[in-house]
Amino acid sequence: MRRISPGLMLALGYISMAGSLSTDLYLPAFPDIAADLGVGASTVQLTLTALLAGSALGQLLIGSVSDALGRRRTLLAALTVFVLCCYLAAVSPTVEVLILVRAVQGFAGASGTVLARAVIADLVDHAQAVRAFSTIFVMIALGPAVASPLGALLTQVGGWRAALLGLAALATGMLVVAALFVPESLPPERRHPFTLAALVRNIARLLHHPAFMGYTIAFGAGYAALMVYISSSSFIVQDVLDITPLGYSLTFSFSSVSVMAGAWLNGMVAHRIGAYPTLRVAQFLQATSAAAGVVLALTGTLTLTTYLIVVAVFAMGCGSVMSSASALAVGEARATAGAGSALVGFTQFVFGAVASPLGGIAGTQTALPAMTAMAGFATVGLVSAWLAWSRRRR
């Protein structure tokens, strides 16, 4: 096994931000898109739905294609399509064209995270992979903290097309970085011919792999808990705690920093005590902090101070959980790391799609549904990881 150099690690982290930047950078431009193209808000939201749908499909297919063609060739081809779609989105004449382009963009952009995971799995063992995945998630968590204010600034200066041109510039940088710094990590003798039948066989094999599926579900559940927080954080802070929009943006940045801190600490701790013990500690923090949030919501003692404490511990747990669980899952699928990474990513999007609306099912005046869902998903992940470890040791 080779070691991953700091330069390669930074390159993979930057490329992995394709998905988060595609989502968060243009969100502030939604009203401008609606006004300029003469459509309603719900129609503009379809551009995000199309992106996520394309991303889910890309997560499932791109990794398996790379098992046959190699990581570098697949990555460069997908990022080229991603860059072209970014520029096409910025000049789209109608919302229908924008929706179509964003769907293809989401598919191609999924290559960033999928192939970064696969390259890491190709090159290093479990212990090193956990540290590498931690770095990846630090940079992915950095995306929302940077993309939203950048998108707002670009929209204010030049409208929604300027925001998407900013994304196109960042995407071009990803392609250049991949071409210069990401080597081929999968030698020809370890490749598998790509056919739909082979894809189905590989996925079926992974679906019957208890340890892989246990860690994959733990990863998906950890991501789902985080998505419940993200989707409900605005109304909890502004409607329940009566904080201004500016105050909310500061709390959200605080949570993003906490996720990054959790991922960074995960790499340091896992190197010393192992990936699975680190995952268990992080899941315990995630579950207990969310459970504390449930108690606070039930007793009416949720204040800004207690909320920030809950969020800090919970977000740090999320950053650590997602780093360790993904590394453990892909490590179990080393023979077909591309397909394994794809299935991990697909599971992430499925869990996230299910989880996102749960925090608001009882309206915007209570934090109880959100905290309950966060605790529930964290518990599912904890149990799933325990079952995976138990089956692996037999």
LOKOLTOR-718502 format. One record per residue: residue number from 1; x, y, z of N, C-alpha, C in turn. Coordinates in steps of 0.1 Angstrom, whole numbers, plus 5000, padded with zeros to 4 digits. Layout:
BEGIN
> NUM:X:Y:Z:X:Y:Z:X:Y:Z
...
//
This chain:
BEGIN
> 1:5008:4988:5000:5000:5000:5000:5009:5013:5000
> 2:5005:5022:4992:5012:5035:4992:5006:5044:5002
> 3:5014:5055:5005:5009:5066:5014:5003:5077:5005
> 4:4993:5084:5010:4987:5095:5003:4994:5107:5007
> 5:5000:5114:4997:5008:5126:5000:4998:5138:5003
> 6:5003:5148:5011:4994:5159:5014:4989:5166:5001
> 7:4997:5167:4991:4992:5173:4978:4980:5165:4972
> 8:4981:5152:4972:4970:5144:4967:4958:5145:4976
> 9:4960:5145:4989:4949:5146:4998:4941:5159:4996
> 10:4949:5170:4994:4942:5183:4992:4935:5183:4979
> 11:4941:5177:4968:4934:5176:4955:4921:5168:4956
> 12:4922:5156:4963:4909:5148:4964:4899:5156:4972
> 13:4903:5163:4983:4894:5171:4991:4887:5181:4983
> 14:4895:5189:4975:4889:5199:4966:4879:5193:4956
> 15:4883:5183:4950:4874:5176:4940:4861:5171:4946
> 16:4862:5167:4959:4851:5161:4966:4840:5172:4969
> 17:4844:5185:4968:4835:5196:4971:4826:5199:4960
> 18:4827:5192:4949:4819:5194:4937:4804:5194:4940
> 19:4799:5184:4948:4785:5183:4951:4780:5194:4960
> 20:4788:5197:4971:4783:5207:4980:4784:5221:4974
> 21:4794:5224:4966:4794:5237:4959:4783:5239:4949
> 22:4780:5228:4942:4769:5228:4932:4756:5231:4939
> 23:4754:5227:4951:4741:5229:4958:4741:5242:4965
> 24:4751:5246:4973:4750:5257:4982:4753:5271:4975
> 25:4762:5270:4965:4766:5283:4959:4755:5291:4952
> 26:4745:5284:4947:4735:5291:4939:4722:5292:4947
> 27:4721:5287:4959:4709:5289:4967:4705:5303:4969
> 28:4714:5312:4972:4710:5326:4973:4705:5333:4960
> 29:4707:5326:4949:4702:5332:4936:4688:5328:4932
> 30:4682:5319:4940:4668:5314:4937:4659:5326:4933
> 31:4657:5336:4942:4648:5347:4938:4651:5353:4925
> 32:4664:5355:4922:4668:5362:4910:4665:5353:4898
> 33:4667:5340:4899:4664:5331:4888:4649:5331:4885
> 34:4641:5331:4895:4626:5332:4893:4622:5344:4886
> 35:4628:5356:4890:4624:5368:4884:4629:5370:4870
> 36:4641:5365:4868:4647:5367:4854:4641:5357:4844
> 37:4637:5345:4848:4632:5336:4839:4616:5335:4839
> 38:4610:5343:4848:4596:5344:4848:4589:5332:4853
> 39:4594:5325:4863:4588:5313:4868:4586:5314:4883
> 40:4579:5305:4889:4576:5305:4903:4588:5298:4911
> 41:4587:5300:4924:4597:5295:4933:4598:5279:4932
> 42:4586:5273:4931:4586:5258:4931:4593:5253:4918
> 43:4592:5261:4907:4598:5256:4895:4613:5258:4896
> 44:4618:5268:4902:4632:5270:4904:4637:5259:4913
> 45:4630:5255:4923:4634:5244:4932:4636:5231:4924
> 46:4630:5229:4913:4632:5217:4904:4646:5217:4899
> 47:4653:5228:4898:4667:5227:4894:4675:5221:4905
> 48:4672:5222:4917:4679:5215:4928:4675:5200:4928
> 49:4662:5198:4927:4657:5184:4926:4664:5176:4915
> 50:4665:5183:4903:4672:5176:4892:4687:5173:4895
> 51:4693:5183:4902:4707:5181:4905:4709:5169:4915
> 52:4700:5168:4925:4701:5157:4935:4698:5144:4928
> 53:4688:5144:4919:4684:5131:4912:4696:5126:4904
> 54:4702:5136:4896:4714:5132:4888:4725:5127:4897
> 55:4727:5134:4908:4738:5130:4917:4736:5115:4923
> 56:4724:5112:4926:4721:5099:4931:4724:5088:4921
> 57:4720:5091:4908:4723:5081:4897:4738:5081:4895
> 58:4745:5092:4895:4759:5093:4893:4767:5085:4904
> 59:4762:5086:4916:4768:5079:4927:4768:5064:4925
> 60:4757:5059:4919:4755:5045:4917:4763:5040:4905
> 61:4765:5048:4895:4771:5042:4882:4786:5046:4881
> 62:4790:5058:4885:4804:5062:4881:4814:5054:4888
> 63:4812:5050:4901:4822:5042:4907:4824:5028:4900
> 64:4813:5022:4896:4814:5009:4889:4821:5011:4875
> 65:4818:5022:4868:4825:5024:4855:4840:5025:4858
> 66:4844:5032:4869:4858:5033:4872:4865:5020:4875
> 67:4857:5010:4880:4862:4997:4883:4867:4990:4870
> 68:4861:4994:4859:4865:4989:4846:4875:4997:4838
> 69:4873:5011:4839:4882:5019:4831:4894:5025:4838
> 70:4893:5024:4851:4904:5031:4859:4898:5044:4865
> 71:4904:5048:4876:4899:5060:4884:4902:5073:4876
> 72:4914:5075:4871:4919:5088:4865:4911:5091:4853
> 73:4910:5081:4844:4903:5083:4831:4888:5087:4834
> 74:4882:5079:4842:4868:5082:4846:4866:5096:4852
> 75:4875:5099:4861:4874:5112:4868:4876:5124:4858
> 76:4886:5123:4850:4888:5134:4840:4876:5136:4831
> 77:4871:5124:4826:4859:5125:4817:4847:5131:4824
> 78:4844:5126:4836:4833:5131:4843:4834:5146:4847
> 79:4846:5150:4851:4848:5164:4855:4847:5173:4842
> 80:4851:5168:4831:4850:5176:4819:4835:5179:4816
> 81:4827:5169:4817:4812:5171:4815:4807:5180:4826
> 82:4812:5179:4838:4807:5187:4849:4810:5202:4846
> 83:4822:5205:4841:4826:5218:4838:4818:5224:4827
> 84:4816:5216:4816:4807:5221:4805:4793:5224:4810
> 85:4788:5216:4818:4774:5218:4823:4774:5231:4832
> 86:4784:5233:4840:4784:5246:4848:4783:5258:4839
> 87:4791:5258:4828:4790:5270:4819:4777:5270:4812
> 88:4772:5259:4808:4759:5259:4801:4748:5263:4810
> 89:4749:5260:4823:4738:5264:4832:4738:5279:4833
> 90:4750:5285:4833:4751:5300:4834:4745:5307:4823
> 91:4744:5301:4811:4738:5308:4799:4725:5302:4795
> 92:4719:5294:4804:4706:5287:4800:4695:5298:4797
> 93:4689:5296:4785:4679:5306:4782:4665:5305:4788
> 94:4662:5292:4793:4649:5289:4799:4652:5281:4811
> 95:4642:5280:4820:4643:5272:4832:4643:5257:4828
> 96:4636:5253:4817:4636:5239:4813:4650:5235:4809
> 97:4657:5243:4802:4671:5240:4798:4680:5239:4811
> 98:4678:5248:4820:4685:5248:4832:4683:5236:4840
> 99:4671:5231:4841:4667:5219:4848:4675:5207:4842
> 100:4674:5206:4829:4681:5195:4822:4696:5195:4824
> 101:4702:5207:4823:4716:5208:4824:4720:5205:4839
> 102:4712:5209:4848:4716:5206:4862:4715:5191:4865
> 103:4706:5184:4859:4705:5170:4861:4718:5163:4856
> 104:4723:5167:4844:4735:5161:4839:4747:5165:4848
> 105:4747:5178:4852:4757:5183:4861:4758:5175:4874
> 106:4747:5172:4880:4747:5164:4892:4752:5150:4890
> 107:4749:5144:4879:4754:5131:4876:4769:5131:4875
> 108:4775:5141:4867:4789:5142:4865:4796:5146:4877
> 109:4790:5155:4885:4797:5161:4897:4798:5150:4908
> 110:4790:5140:4907:4791:5129:4917:4804:5122:4917
> 111:4811:5123:4906:4824:5117:4904:4834:5122:4915
> 112:4833:5134:4919:4842:5140:4928:4843:5131:4941
> 113:4832:5130:4948:4832:5122:4960:4834:5107:4958
> 114:4827:5102:4948:4828:5087:4946:4842:5083:4943
> 115:4849:5090:4934:4862:5086:4930:4873:5090:4940
> 116:4871:5100:4947:4880:5103:4958:4880:5092:4968
> 117:4868:5087:4972:4867:5076:4981:4874:5063:4975
> 118:4872:5061:4962:4877:5049:4956:4892:5050:4955
> 119:4898:5061:4952:4912:5063:4951:4919:5060:4965
> 120:4913:5065:4975:4918:5063:4989:4918:5048:4992
> 121:4907:5042:4989:4906:5027:4992:4916:5019:4984
> 122:4919:5024:4972:4929:5017:4963:4943:5018:4969
> 123:4946:5029:4976:4960:5032:4979:4964:5029:4993
> 124:4955:5029:5003:4959:5028:5017:4950:5017:5024
> 125:4955:5014:5036:4948:5004:5045:4937:5012:5053
> 126:4930:5004:5062:4919:5010:5070:4924:5022:5078
> 127:4935:5020:5085:4939:5030:5095:4942:5043:5087
> 128:4950:5042:5076:4953:5055:5069:4940:5060:5062
> 129:4931:5051:5058:4919:5056:5051:4911:5064:5060
> 130:4910:5061:5073:4901:5069:5082:4907:5083:5083
> 131:4920:5084:5084:4926:5098:5084:4923:5105:5071
> 132:4924:5098:5060:4922:5105:5047:4907:5109:5045
> 133:4898:5100:5049:4884:5104:5049:4881:5115:5058
> 134:4887:5116:5069:4885:5127:5078:4889:5141:5071
> 135:4900:5141:5064:4904:5153:5057:4894:5156:5046
> 136:4889:5146:5039:4879:5148:5029:4867:5155:5035
> 137:4862:5150:5046:4850:5155:5052:4852:5169:5058
> 138:4864:5172:5062:4867:5186:5066:4865:5195:5055
> 139:4870:5192:5043:4868:5201:5031:4854:5201:5026
> 140:4847:5190:5026:4833:5190:5022:4825:5199:5032
> 141:4828:5198:5045:4820:5206:5054:4824:5221:5052
> 142:4836:5224:5047:4839:5237:5044:4831:5243:5033
> 143:4826:5235:5024:4818:5239:5012:4807:5248:5016
> 144:4797:5244:5024:4786:5252:5028:4790:5265:5034
> 145:4800:5265:5042:4804:5277:5050:4809:5288:5040
> 146:4815:5283:5029:4821:5293:5019:4811:5296:5008
> 147:4804:5285:5003:4796:5287:4991:4785:5296:4992
> 148:4778:5296:5004:4766:5304:5005:4769:5319:5005
> 149:4778:5324:5013:4782:5338:5012:4788:5342:4999
> 150:4796:5333:4993:4801:5336:4979:4790:5337:4969
> 151:4781:5328:4969:4770:5329:4960:4761:5341:4962
> 152:4759:5345:4974:4752:5358:4977:4759:5370:4972
> 153:4772:5370:4973:4780:5381:4968:4780:5382:4953
> 154:4782:5371:4947:4782:5371:4932:4768:5374:4926
> 155:4757:5369:4933:4744:5373:4928:4741:5388:4930
> 156:4746:5393:4941:4744:5408:4943:4751:5416:4932
> 157:4763:5411:4929:4771:5418:4919:4766:5417:4905
> 158:4763:5404:4901:4760:5402:4887:4748:5393:4884
> 159:4739:5390:4894:4728:5382:4892:4731:5367:4892
> 160:4721:5359:4890:4722:5344:4892:4732:5338:4882
> 161:4734:5344:4870:4743:5339:4860:4757:5341:4865
> 162:4760:5352:4872:4773:5354:4878:4776:5343:4889
> 163:4766:5340:4897:4768:5329:4907:4772:5316:4900
> 164:4765:5313:4889:4768:5300:4883:4781:5301:4875
> 165:4785:5312:4870:4798:5314:4864:4809:5312:4875
> 166:4806:5317:4887:4816:5314:4898:4818:5299:4901
> 167:4807:5292:4900:4807:5277:4902:4815:5271:4890
> 168:4813:5276:4878:4820:5271:4867:4835:5273:4868
> 169:4839:5285:4874:4854:5287:4876:4859:5277:4886
> 170:4852:5275:4897:4857:5265:4906:4858:5251:4901
> 171:4848:5248:4892:4848:5235:4886:4859:5233:4876
> 172:4863:5244:4869:4874:5243:4860:4887:5241:4868
> 173:4888:5247:4880:4899:5244:4889:4900:5230:4893
> 174:4889:5224:4895:4888:5209:4899:4894:5201:4888
> 175:4890:5204:4875:4895:5196:4864:4910:5197:4863
> 176:4915:5209:4864:4930:5212:4863:4937:5204:4874
> 177:4932:5205:4886:4938:5199:4898:4938:5184:4896
> 178:4927:5178:4891:4927:5163:4888:4937:5159:4878
> 179:4938:5167:4867:4947:5164:4857:4962:5164:4861
> 180:4965:5174:4870:4978:5176:4875:4983:5167:4886
> 181:4973:5163:4895:4977:5158:4908:4971:5144:4911
> 182:4961:5140:4904:4955:5127:4908:4960:5116:4898
> 183:4967:5106:4904:4973:5096:4895:4963:5084:4893
> 184:4966:5075:4885:4958:5063:4884:4961:5054:4896
> 185:4951:5050:4903:4953:5042:4915:4949:5027:4913
> 186:4942:5024:4902:4937:5011:4900:4945:5004:4888
> 187:4954:4995:4891:4961:4989:4880:4952:4980:4871
> 188:4956:4978:4859:4948:4970:4850:4944:4956:4855
> 189:4953:4950:4862:4950:4936:4866:4939:4936:4877
> 190:4936:4947:4883:4925:4947:4893:4912:4953:4888
> 191:4911:4955:4875:4899:4961:4870:4889:4950:4866
> 192:4877:4954:4865:4866:4944:4861:4858:4950:4850
> 193:4855:4942:4839:4847:4947:4828:4834:4953:4833
> 194:4830:4964:4827:4818:4970:4831:4806:4966:4822
> 195:4797:4960:4827:4784:4957:4821:4773:4959:4831
> 196:4761:4961:4826:4750:4962:4836:4749:4949:4845
> 197:4751:4938:4838:4750:4925:4846:4761:4925:4857
> 198:4773:4930:4853:4784:4930:4863:4781:4940:4874
> 199:4775:4951:4871:4771:4961:4881:4761:4955:4890
> 200:4751:4949:4885:4741:4942:4893:4747:4932:4902
> 201:4756:4924:4897:4762:4913:4905:4771:4919:4916
> 202:4778:4930:4913:4787:4936:4923:4778:4942:4934
> 203:4767:4949:4930:4759:4955:4940:4752:4944:4948
> 204:4747:4934:4941:4740:4923:4949:4750:4916:4959
> 205:4763:4915:4955:4773:4909:4964:4775:4918:4976
> 206:4775:4931:4973:4777:4940:4985:4765:4941:4994
> 207:4753:4940:4987:4740:4940:4995:4740:4928:5005
> 208:4747:4917:5001:4747:4905:5010:4759:4904:5018
> 209:4767:4915:5019:4779:4916:5027:4775:4923:5040
> 210:4773:4916:5051:4768:4922:5063:4776:4933:5069
> 211:4789:4932:5069:4797:4943:5074:4797:4955:5066
> 212:4798:4953:5053:4797:4965:5044:4784:4972:5045
> 213:4773:4965:5045:4760:4971:5046:4757:4977:5060
> 214:4763:4971:5070:4761:4977:5083:4768:4991:5084
> 215:4780:4991:5079:4787:5004:5079:4781:5014:5070
> 216:4776:5009:5058:4770:5018:5049:4757:5024:5055
> 217:4749:5016:5061:4737:5022:5068:4741:5031:5079
> 218:4751:5028:5086:4756:5037:5097:4760:5050:5091
> 219:4766:5050:5080:4770:5063:5073:4758:5070:5068
> 220:4748:5063:5062:4736:5069:5057:4728:5075:5068
> 221:4727:5068:5079:4719:5073:5091:4726:5085:5097
> 222:4739:5085:5098:4746:5097:5103:4744:5109:5094
> 223:4744:5107:5081:4741:5118:5072:4727:5122:5073
> 224:4717:5113:5074:4703:5116:5076:4701:5125:5088
> 225:4708:5121:5099:4706:5130:5111:4711:5144:5109
> 226:4722:5145:5102:4728:5158:5098:4718:5166:5089
> 227:4712:5159:5080:4703:5166:5070:4690:5171:5078
> 228:4686:5163:5088:4674:5168:5096:4678:5181:5102
> 229:4690:5181:5108:4694:5194:5114:4695:5205:5104
> 230:4701:5203:5093:4703:5213:5083:4690:5219:5078
> 231:4681:5210:5075:4668:5214:5069:4659:5221:5079
> 232:4661:5218:5092:4652:5224:5102:4659:5235:5110
> 233:4672:5237:5108:4679:5247:5117:4674:5261:5115
> 234:4669:5265:5103:4665:5279:5101:4653:5282:5109
> 235:4642:5273:5109:4630:5276:5116:4632:5274:5131
> 236:4641:5265:5136:4644:5264:5150:4650:5277:5155
> 237:4660:5282:5149:4667:5294:5153:4658:5306:5152
> 238:4651:5308:5141:4644:5320:5138:4630:5320:5144
> 239:4623:5309:5143:4609:5308:5147:4608:5304:5162
> 240:4615:5294:5166:4614:5289:5180:4622:5298:5189
> 241:4635:5301:5186:4643:5309:5194:4643:5324:5192
> 242:4636:5328:5181:4633:5342:5178:4646:5349:5176
> 243:4655:5344:5168:4668:5350:5165:4667:5355:5150
> 244:4674:5366:5148:4674:5372:5134:4680:5364:5124
> 245:4678:5366:5111:4684:5359:5100:4699:5359:5101
> 246:4705:5371:5104:4719:5372:5106:4724:5363:5117
> 247:4717:5363:5128:4721:5354:5139:4720:5340:5135
> 248:4710:5336:5127:4709:5323:5122:4721:5319:5114
> 249:4726:5328:5105:4737:5325:5096:4750:5322:5105
> 250:4751:5329:5116:4762:5327:5125:4761:5314:5131
> 251:4749:5309:5136:4748:5296:5142:4751:5285:5132
> 252:4747:5287:5119:4749:5277:5109:4764:5276:5106
> 253:4771:5287:5105:4786:5287:5103:4792:5280:5115
> 254:4787:5282:5127:4792:5276:5139:4791:5261:5138
> 255:4780:5256:5133:4778:5241:5131:4787:5236:5120
> 256:4789:5244:5110:4798:5239:5099:4813:5237:5105
> 257:4817:5247:5113:4830:5246:5119:4831:5234:5128
> 258:4820:5231:5135:4819:5219:5144:4820:5206:5137
> 259:4814:5206:5125:4815:5194:5117:4830:5192:5112
> 260:4836:5203:5108:4850:5202:5104:4859:5198:5116
> 261:4856:5203:5127:4864:5199:5139:4862:5184:5142
> 262:4850:5179:5141:4848:5165:5144:4855:5156:5134
> 263:4855:5160:5121:4862:5152:5111:4877:5153:5113
> 264:4883:5164:5117:4897:5166:5120:4901:5158:5132
> 265:4894:5159:5143:4897:5151:5155:4896:5136:5152
> 266:4886:5132:5144:4884:5118:5140:4897:5112:5135
> 267:4904:5120:5125:4916:5115:5120:4927:5113:5130
> 268:4928:5122:5139:4938:5121:5150:4935:5109:5159
> 269:4923:5108:5164:4919:5098:5174:4919:5084:5167
> 270:4913:5082:5155:4912:5069:5149:4926:5063:5147
> 271:4936:5072:5144:4949:5067:5141:4955:5060:5154
> 272:4950:5064:5166:4956:5059:5178:4948:5047:5183
> 273:4934:5048:5183:4926:5037:5189:4919:5028:5179
> 274:4919:5032:5166:4913:5024:5156:4900:5030:5151
> 275:4896:5026:5139:4884:5032:5133:4871:5029:5140
> 276:4869:5016:5143:4856:5013:5149:4854:5019:5163
> 277:4864:5018:5172:4862:5025:5185:4859:5040:5184
> 278:4866:5046:5174:4863:5060:5172:4849:5063:5167
> 279:4844:5054:5158:4831:5055:5153:4821:5054:5165
> 280:4823:5044:5174:4814:5042:5185:4813:5054:5194
> 281:4824:5060:5197:4824:5072:5205:4817:5084:5198
> 282:4819:5085:5185:4813:5096:5178:4798:5094:5177
> 283:4793:5081:5175:4779:5079:5175:4772:5081:5188
> 284:4780:5078:5199:4774:5080:5212:4772:5095:5214
> 285:4782:5103:5210:4781:5118:5211:4769:5123:5203
> 286:4768:5118:5191:4757:5122:5182:4743:5119:5188
> 287:4742:5106:5193:4729:5102:5198:4725:5109:5211
> 288:4735:5110:5220:4732:5116:5233:4729:5131:5232
> 289:4736:5138:5224:4734:5152:5222:4720:5155:5216
> 290:4716:5146:5206:4702:5148:5201:4692:5144:5211
> 291:4694:5134:5219:4685:5130:5230:4684:5142:5240
> 292:4695:5149:5243:4694:5160:5252:4685:5171:5245
> 293:4686:5173:5232:4678:5182:5225:4663:5179:5226
> 294:4660:5166:5226:4646:5161:5228:4641:5166:5242
> 295:4649:5163:5252:4645:5167:5266:4643:5182:5267
> 296:4652:5189:5261:4651:5204:5262:4639:5209:5255
> 297:4635:5203:5243:4623:5207:5236:4611:5203:5244
> 298:4611:5191:5250:4599:5187:5258:4597:5196:5270
> 299:4607:5200:5277:4606:5207:5289:4606:5222:5287
> 300:4607:5227:5275:4606:5241:5272:4618:5249:5276
> 301:4630:5242:5278:4642:5248:5282:4652:5250:5271
> 302:4648:5249:5259:4657:5251:5248:4659:5266:5246
> 303:4671:5270:5249:4675:5284:5247:4686:5285:5237
> 304:4690:5297:5233:4701:5298:5223:4714:5291:5229
> 305:4717:5293:5242:4729:5287:5247:4728:5272:5247
> 306:4717:5266:5252:4716:5252:5252:4716:5246:5238
> 307:4709:5253:5229:4709:5249:5215:4723:5248:5209
> 308:4731:5258:5212:4744:5258:5206:4753:5247:5212
> 309:4751:5244:5225:4758:5233:5231:4754:5220:5224
> 310:4741:5217:5222:4737:5205:5216:4742:5205:5202
> 311:4741:5216:5194:4746:5216:5180:4761:5213:5179
> 312:4769:5219:5188:4783:5217:5188:4787:5203:5189
> 313:4781:5196:5200:4784:5182:5202:4779:5173:5191
> 314:4767:5176:5187:4760:5168:5176:4768:5169:5163
> 315:4772:5181:5159:4778:5184:5146:4792:5177:5146
> 316:4799:5178:5157:4812:5172:5158:4811:5157:5157
> 317:4800:5151:5163:4798:5137:5162:4795:5133:5147
> 318:4787:5142:5140:4784:5139:5126:4797:5139:5118
> 319:4806:5148:5120:4818:5149:5112:4826:5136:5114
> 320:4827:5132:5126:4835:5120:5129:4828:5107:5124
> 321:4815:5106:5126:4807:5094:5122:4809:5092:5107
> 322:4807:5102:5099:4807:5101:5085:4821:5098:5080
> 323:4831:5103:5086:4845:5099:5082:4848:5085:5085
> 324:4845:5080:5097:4849:5066:5101:4840:5056:5093
> 325:4827:5059:5093:4817:5049:5087:4820:5047:5072
> 326:4823:5058:5065:4825:5056:5051:4838:5049:5048
> 327:4849:5052:5056:4861:5045:5055:4860:5030:5058
> 328:4853:5027:5068:4850:5013:5071:4842:5005:5061
> 329:4832:5012:5055:4824:5006:5045:4831:5003:5032
> 330:4838:5013:5027:4846:5012:5015:4857:5002:5017
> 331:4863:5001:5029:4873:4992:5031:4868:4977:5031
> 332:4856:4975:5034:4850:4962:5033:4847:4958:5019
> 333:4847:4967:5010:4844:4965:4995:4857:4966:4987
> 334:4868:4964:4993:4881:4967:4986:4882:4961:4972
> 335:4877:4949:4970:4878:4942:4957:4870:4949:4947
> 336:4859:4956:4951:4851:4964:4941:4849:4977:4948
> 337:4860:4985:4950:4859:4997:4958:4850:5007:4950
> 338:4851:5007:4937:4843:5017:4930:4828:5015:4932
> 339:4823:5002:4931:4809:4999:4933:4806:5001:4948
> 340:4815:4998:4957:4812:5000:4971:4811:5015:4974
> 341:4820:5023:4968:4818:5038:4970:4805:5043:4964
> 342:4802:5037:4953:4789:5042:4946:4777:5038:4955
> 343:4777:5026:4961:4765:5022:4969:4765:5030:4982
> 344:4776:5034:4987:4777:5042:4999:4771:5056:4996
> 345:4775:5062:4985:4770:5075:4981:4755:5074:4978
> 346:4750:5064:4971:4736:5063:4968:4728:5062:4980
> 347:4733:5054:4990:4726:5052:5003:4725:5066:5010
> 348:4736:5073:5009:4736:5086:5015:4725:5095:5010
> 349:4723:5096:4997:4713:5104:4991:4699:5099:4994
> 350:4697:5086:4994:4684:5081:4998:4680:5084:5012
> 351:4689:5082:5021:4687:5085:5035:4684:5100:5037
> 352:4692:5108:5030:4691:5123:5031:4677:5128:5026
> 353:4673:5122:5014:4660:5126:5009:4649:5122:5018
> 354:4649:5111:5024:4639:5107:5034:4639:5116:5046
> 355:4651:5119:5051:4652:5126:5063:4649:5141:5063
> 356:4652:5147:5052:4651:5162:5051:4638:5168:5056
> 357:4626:5163:5052:4614:5169:5056:4609:5166:5070
> 358:4616:5157:5077:4610:5152:5089:4610:5162:5100
> 359:4620:5171:5100:4620:5181:5111:4609:5191:5111
> 360:4602:5193:5100:4591:5202:5100:4577:5197:5099
> 361:4576:5184:5103:4563:5177:5101:4552:5183:5111
> 362:4557:5189:5122:4547:5195:5131:4547:5210:5131
> 363:4552:5216:5120:4552:5230:5119:4565:5236:5123
> 364:4566:5249:5123:4578:5256:5125:4580:5262:5139
> 365:4571:5259:5148:4571:5265:5162:4576:5255:5172
> 366:4581:5244:5168:4586:5234:5178:4599:5227:5172
> 367:4608:5225:5181:4621:5218:5177:4620:5203:5180
> 368:4609:5198:5186:4608:5184:5190:4609:5174:5179
> 369:4601:5176:5167:4603:5166:5157:4617:5165:5151
> 370:4624:5176:5150:4637:5176:5145:4647:5169:5154
> 371:4646:5172:5167:4655:5166:5177:4652:5151:5178
> 372:4639:5147:5177:4635:5133:5178:4641:5125:5166
> 373:4639:5131:5154:4644:5125:5142:4660:5124:5142
> 374:4666:5134:5147:4681:5134:5148:4685:5122:5157
> 375:4679:5121:5169:4682:5111:5178:4679:5097:5173
> 376:4668:5096:5165:4664:5083:5160:4674:5078:5149
> 377:4678:5087:5140:4687:5083:5130:4701:5080:5136
> 378:4705:5087:5146:4718:5085:5153:4718:5071:5159
> 379:4706:5067:5165:4705:5054:5172:4705:5043:5161
> 380:4699:5045:5150:4699:5035:5139:4713:5033:5135
> 381:4721:5043:5133:4735:5042:5129:4743:5035:5139
> 382:4741:5038:5152:4748:5031:5163:4746:5016:5163
> 383:4734:5012:5162:4730:4998:5162:4736:4991:5149
> 384:4734:4998:5138:4739:4992:5125:4754:4989:5125
> 385:4762:4999:5131:4776:4997:5131:4780:4986:5141
> 386:4773:4985:5152:4776:4974:5161:4773:4960:5155
> 387:4762:4959:5147:4759:4947:5140:4770:4944:5130
> 388:4774:4954:5123:4785:4952:5112:4798:4947:5119
> 389:4802:4953:5130:4814:4949:5137:4812:4934:5142
> 390:4801:4931:5147:4798:4918:5153:4799:4907:5142
> 391:4794:4910:5130:4794:4900:5119:4808:4899:5113
> 392:4815:4910:5113:4829:4910:5108:4838:4902:5116
> 393:4836:4901:5129:4846:4894:5137:4843:4879:5138
> 394:4832:4875:5132:4830:4860:5133:4839:4852:5124
//
